[in-house]
């Protein structure tokens, strides 16, 4: 039995039992993958898959057990490689991150600057997109970390480490009527104005939309964008009232916009940093996690390193009080 045969076996499983797709992913030929699968089955003396003509049908009962063990073997093989790499090139490598514009523009700059000071020989690649696009990048194995606030169900192939929480802010032109209320703004107030906000998830998951629906209100969303700066540009044009993540309320905006705190109007959101369940993380990757989520203690970070399921991660942070990130000079506030 060879490690390469186990690699081909897992590639077949991870590509929907499509041998051609597995071969393309492994940069080899379809006949070569088929041959190695046959040799593996002959050596084991069992079929790992049922057949439908020349195609694979389903994973057999024995196949499920072999695949489970194969994943453990390959993970440990990667751990050995990672161990050697840590000893000889512990401060060199690359780190690819997929995230939203808001994180890239308003949260990550200081973190990236500090990371670059610590690891000048590590190349950083930052990819921006919606939650759906980030999920696609994860599925294609194009990135090491995903940073998002999207629904966890979209990222069930990742281990998600909760990092901080945030509210929304309302941005309007100077002197707008919403700034003249002598009370806290309500959803009914917002429903009376055209709204400019983020692109809603294609899956229909939106805490903003649900907040209005729970009040029996239909928001008049006239424009959506994935970029908070674009949203604020159209607010300046008078297109509508902007609703953005609190950390996107920049100090420079106060020159021509007014920011209204929307804490409590919408459910508080949690941003997480995630990585693939079978990933072997280098030392500098864990440093990045701690820079992004500094509330994580060294012990918790070690526990995260040993975690193999989302249940393990959730148990570590079940009672955690995450910091709340705000905008402008407020920065990061007390945990909540």
C-alpha positions as CSV (number, residue, x, y, z in Angstrom):
1,X,0.0,0.0,0.0
2,X,1.3,3.4,-1.0
3,X,0.5,6.9,0.3
4,X,-0.1,7.9,-3.3
5,X,-2.9,5.3,-3.6
6,X,-4.5,6.7,-0.5
7,X,-4.3,10.2,-2.0
8,X,-6.0,9.0,-5.1
9,X,-8.7,7.3,-3.0
10,X,-9.5,10.4,-1.1
11,X,-9.4,12.5,-4.2
12,X,-12.0,10.2,-5.8
13,X,-14.3,10.6,-2.7
14,X,-13.8,14.3,-2.4
15,X,-14.7,14.7,-6.1
16,X,-18.1,12.9,-5.9
17,X,-16.7,9.5,-7.0
18,X,-15.7,11.1,-10.3
19,X,-12.4,9.6,-11.3
20,X,-11.8,12.1,-14.2
21,X,-12.3,15.0,-11.8
22,X,-10.1,13.4,-9.2
23,X,-7.4,12.9,-11.8
24,X,-7.6,16.5,-12.9
25,X,-7.3,17.6,-9.2
26,X,-4.3,15.4,-8.8
27,X,-2.7,16.6,-12.1
28,X,-2.5,13.0,-13.4
29,X,-4.4,10.8,-15.9
30,X,-7.7,9.1,-15.4
31,X,-6.3,5.6,-16.4
32,X,-3.5,6.1,-13.8
33,X,-6.0,6.8,-11.0
34,X,-8.2,3.9,-12.0
35,X,-5.1,1.5,-12.1
36,X,-4.0,2.6,-8.6
37,X,-7.5,2.2,-7.2
38,X,-7.7,-1.3,-8.7
39,X,-4.3,-2.2,-7.2
40,X,-5.3,-0.9,-3.8
41,X,-8.5,-3.0,-3.9
42,X,-6.6,-6.1,-5.0
43,X,-4.1,-5.7,-2.2
44,X,-6.9,-5.2,0.4
45,X,-9.0,-8.0,-1.0
46,X,-12.2,-6.0,-1.0
47,X,-14.2,-3.5,-3.1
48,X,-14.2,0.0,-1.8
49,X,-16.9,1.1,-4.3
50,X,-19.8,-0.5,-6.1
51,X,-19.6,-0.2,-9.9
52,X,-22.1,1.0,-12.5
53,X,-20.5,0.0,-15.8
54,X,-17.2,1.9,-15.9
55,X,-18.3,4.4,-13.3
56,X,-18.3,4.2,-9.6
57,X,-21.6,3.8,-7.8
58,X,-21.5,4.1,-4.1
59,X,-18.9,3.6,-1.3
60,X,-19.2,0.2,0.2
61,X,-19.4,-0.4,4.0
62,X,-15.8,-1.6,4.1
63,X,-14.9,1.4,1.9
64,X,-16.2,3.9,4.5
65,X,-14.0,2.3,7.1
66,X,-10.9,2.4,4.9
67,X,-11.6,6.0,3.8
68,X,-11.9,7.1,7.4
69,X,-8.5,5.5,8.2
70,X,-6.9,6.8,5.1
71,X,-7.8,10.4,6.1
72,X,-6.1,9.8,9.5
73,X,-3.0,8.4,7.8
74,X,-2.8,11.3,5.3
75,X,-3.4,13.9,8.1
76,X,-0.5,12.4,10.1
77,X,1.7,12.3,7.0
78,X,1.0,16.0,6.5
79,X,1.8,16.6,10.2
80,X,5.2,14.9,9.8
81,X,5.9,17.1,6.8
82,X,4.7,20.2,8.7
83,X,6.9,19.3,11.6
84,X,10.0,19.1,9.4
85,X,9.0,22.3,7.7
86,X,8.6,24.1,11.1
87,X,12.1,23.1,12.1
88,X,13.8,24.1,8.8
89,X,11.5,26.9,7.4
90,X,9.4,28.0,10.3
91,X,9.3,31.6,9.2
92,X,8.9,31.1,5.5
93,X,5.9,30.2,3.4
94,X,2.7,31.7,2.2
95,X,-0.7,32.5,3.6
96,X,-3.9,32.9,1.5
97,X,-6.9,34.5,3.1
98,X,-10.4,34.9,1.7
99,X,-12.6,37.6,3.3
100,X,-15.1,40.3,2.7
101,X,-14.4,43.9,1.8
102,X,-15.3,45.1,5.2
103,X,-12.8,42.9,6.9
104,X,-10.1,43.6,4.3
105,X,-10.6,47.4,4.5
106,X,-11.4,48.1,8.1
107,X,-10.1,45.2,10.3
108,X,-7.1,43.5,8.6
109,X,-4.7,46.4,7.8
110,X,-3.2,46.7,11.3
111,X,-3.2,42.9,11.7
112,X,-1.4,42.4,8.4
113,X,1.1,45.1,9.2
114,X,2.0,43.4,12.5
115,X,2.1,40.0,10.9
116,X,4.5,41.3,8.2
117,X,6.8,42.6,10.9
118,X,6.9,39.2,12.5
119,X,7.1,37.1,9.4
120,X,8.7,39.2,6.5
121,X,9.4,36.0,4.5
122,X,5.8,34.8,4.5
123,X,3.9,35.9,1.3
124,X,0.3,37.1,1.9
125,X,-2.5,36.7,-0.6
126,X,-5.8,38.4,0.2
127,X,-8.9,37.5,-1.8
128,X,-12.2,39.5,-1.4
129,X,-15.7,38.3,-2.1
130,X,-19.2,37.6,-0.8
131,X,-19.9,34.7,1.6
132,X,-20.8,32.6,-1.4
133,X,-17.6,33.4,-3.2
134,X,-15.5,32.7,-0.1
135,X,-17.3,29.4,0.2
136,X,-16.4,28.6,-3.4
137,X,-12.7,29.4,-2.8
138,X,-12.7,27.1,0.3
139,X,-14.3,24.3,-1.8
140,X,-11.6,24.7,-4.5
141,X,-8.8,24.5,-1.8
142,X,-7.5,27.9,-3.0
143,X,-7.1,29.5,0.5
144,X,-5.8,28.7,3.9
145,X,-8.1,30.9,6.0
146,X,-11.6,32.2,5.5
147,X,-12.7,35.2,7.5
148,X,-16.5,36.0,7.3
149,X,-19.7,36.4,9.2
150,X,-21.8,34.3,6.7
151,X,-24.0,31.5,7.9
152,X,-22.0,28.6,9.3
153,X,-24.0,26.1,7.2
154,X,-22.2,27.4,4.1
155,X,-18.8,26.4,5.7
156,X,-19.4,23.0,7.2
157,X,-16.1,21.8,5.8
158,X,-14.2,24.3,8.0
159,X,-13.3,24.6,11.6
160,X,-14.6,28.1,12.7
161,X,-12.9,30.0,15.5
162,X,-15.2,32.9,16.9
163,X,-13.2,36.1,16.8
164,X,-15.2,39.1,17.6
165,X,-18.8,40.5,17.5
166,X,-20.2,43.7,15.9
167,X,-23.3,45.7,15.4
168,X,-24.5,47.9,12.6
169,X,-24.4,51.6,12.1
170,X,-26.6,53.9,10.1
171,X,-24.9,56.5,7.9
172,X,-26.8,59.5,6.5
173,X,-25.8,62.9,5.0
174,X,-25.2,65.8,7.5
175,X,-28.5,67.2,8.7
176,X,-30.7,64.3,7.6
177,X,-34.0,64.1,9.5
178,X,-33.1,60.9,11.2
179,X,-30.3,62.8,13.0
180,X,-32.9,65.2,14.5
181,X,-34.9,62.6,16.5
182,X,-34.9,63.2,20.2
183,X,-35.1,59.5,20.9
184,X,-33.4,56.2,19.8
185,X,-34.0,55.4,16.2
186,X,-36.3,52.4,15.5
187,X,-36.9,50.0,12.6
188,X,-40.2,51.8,11.9
189,X,-38.1,55.0,11.3
190,X,-35.8,53.2,8.9
191,X,-38.7,51.6,7.1
192,X,-39.9,55.1,6.1
193,X,-36.7,55.7,4.0
194,X,-35.1,54.1,1.0
195,X,-32.2,51.9,2.3
196,X,-28.7,51.2,0.9
197,X,-26.9,48.2,2.4
198,X,-24.9,45.1,1.8
199,X,-25.8,42.4,-0.8
200,X,-28.0,39.8,0.8
201,X,-27.0,36.2,0.8
202,X,-28.3,34.2,-2.1
203,X,-29.5,31.6,0.4
204,X,-31.9,34.1,1.9
205,X,-30.0,34.3,5.2
206,X,-30.0,38.0,6.4
207,X,-30.4,39.1,10.0
208,X,-31.2,42.5,8.7
209,X,-34.2,41.3,6.6
210,X,-35.4,39.1,9.5
211,X,-35.3,42.0,11.9
212,X,-37.7,44.0,9.7
213,X,-39.9,40.9,9.1
214,X,-40.2,40.3,12.8
215,X,-41.7,43.8,13.2
216,X,-44.1,43.2,10.2
217,X,-42.1,45.7,8.1
218,X,-41.0,45.6,4.5
219,X,-37.7,47.6,4.1
220,X,-37.4,49.6,0.9
221,X,-33.9,48.4,-0.1
222,X,-33.1,50.4,-3.3
223,X,-29.4,49.6,-3.7
224,X,-27.1,46.8,-2.4
225,X,-23.3,46.4,-2.6
226,X,-20.6,44.2,-1.1
227,X,-18.4,47.2,-0.4
228,X,-19.1,49.6,2.5
229,X,-17.3,52.4,0.7
230,X,-19.6,52.0,-2.3
231,X,-22.6,52.1,0.1
232,X,-21.4,55.4,1.6
233,X,-20.8,56.9,-1.8
234,X,-24.4,56.4,-2.8
235,X,-25.6,57.7,0.6
236,X,-23.6,60.9,-0.2
237,X,-25.5,61.0,-3.5
238,X,-28.8,61.0,-1.6
239,X,-29.9,57.6,-2.9
240,X,-30.9,56.5,0.6
241,X,-30.0,55.7,4.2
242,X,-27.0,53.5,4.6
243,X,-26.7,50.5,6.9
244,X,-23.2,49.2,7.3
245,X,-21.1,47.2,9.8
246,X,-20.1,49.3,12.7
247,X,-16.3,49.0,12.0
248,X,-17.0,50.5,8.5
249,X,-18.0,53.8,10.1
250,X,-14.7,55.6,9.4
251,X,-13.6,58.8,11.2
252,X,-13.1,60.5,7.8
253,X,-16.8,59.9,7.1
254,X,-17.7,62.5,9.7
255,X,-16.7,65.3,7.3
256,X,-19.9,64.9,5.3
257,X,-21.8,62.0,6.9
258,X,-23.4,61.4,10.3
259,X,-23.2,58.1,11.9
260,X,-26.1,56.8,14.1
261,X,-25.5,53.9,16.4
262,X,-27.8,51.0,15.5
263,X,-26.9,48.7,18.5
264,X,-29.9,46.7,19.5
265,X,-31.9,47.3,16.2
266,X,-30.4,44.2,14.6
267,X,-29.0,40.9,16.0
268,X,-25.3,41.3,16.9
269,X,-23.1,39.4,14.4
270,X,-20.1,37.2,15.1
271,X,-17.1,37.1,12.8
272,X,-15.0,34.0,12.7
273,X,-11.8,32.8,11.2
274,X,-11.9,29.3,9.7
275,X,-9.6,26.7,8.2
276,X,-10.2,23.3,6.5
277,X,-10.7,20.4,8.9
278,X,-7.9,18.4,7.3
279,X,-5.5,21.4,7.1
280,X,-2.1,21.2,8.8
281,X,-1.4,24.7,10.1
282,X,2.1,26.2,10.3
283,X,3.3,28.1,13.3
284,X,2.9,31.4,11.6
285,X,-0.7,30.6,10.8
286,X,-1.5,30.2,14.5
287,X,0.2,33.5,15.1
288,X,-2.1,35.1,12.6
289,X,-5.2,33.6,14.3
290,X,-4.0,35.0,17.6
291,X,-3.4,38.4,16.0
292,X,-6.9,38.4,14.6
293,X,-8.5,37.1,17.8
294,X,-6.2,38.3,20.6
295,X,-8.7,37.2,23.3
296,X,-7.7,33.6,22.6
297,X,-5.2,32.5,25.3
298,X,-2.1,30.4,24.5
299,X,-3.8,27.4,26.1
300,X,-6.9,27.8,24.0
301,X,-4.7,28.2,20.9
302,X,-3.1,24.9,21.7
303,X,-6.5,23.3,22.2
304,X,-7.6,24.8,18.9
305,X,-4.6,23.2,17.3
306,X,-5.6,19.8,18.6
307,X,-9.3,20.2,17.7
308,X,-10.6,18.0,14.9
309,X,-14.3,18.8,14.9
310,X,-16.5,21.9,15.1
311,X,-17.9,20.5,18.3
312,X,-14.4,20.6,19.8
313,X,-14.0,24.3,18.8
314,X,-17.5,25.2,20.1
315,X,-16.8,23.6,23.5
316,X,-13.6,25.7,23.9
317,X,-15.6,29.0,23.4
318,X,-19.0,28.1,24.9
319,X,-18.6,30.7,27.7
320,X,-16.2,33.0,25.9
321,X,-16.9,36.8,26.0
322,X,-15.9,38.0,22.6
323,X,-14.7,41.5,22.1
324,X,-17.1,43.9,20.3
325,X,-15.5,45.8,17.4
326,X,-16.8,49.3,16.7
327,X,-15.9,52.0,14.2
328,X,-13.8,55.2,14.1
329,X,-12.0,56.0,17.3
330,X,-14.0,53.5,19.4
331,X,-12.0,50.5,18.0
332,X,-12.5,47.3,20.0
333,X,-14.6,47.6,23.1
334,X,-15.2,45.4,26.1
335,X,-16.1,41.8,25.5
336,X,-19.8,40.8,25.3
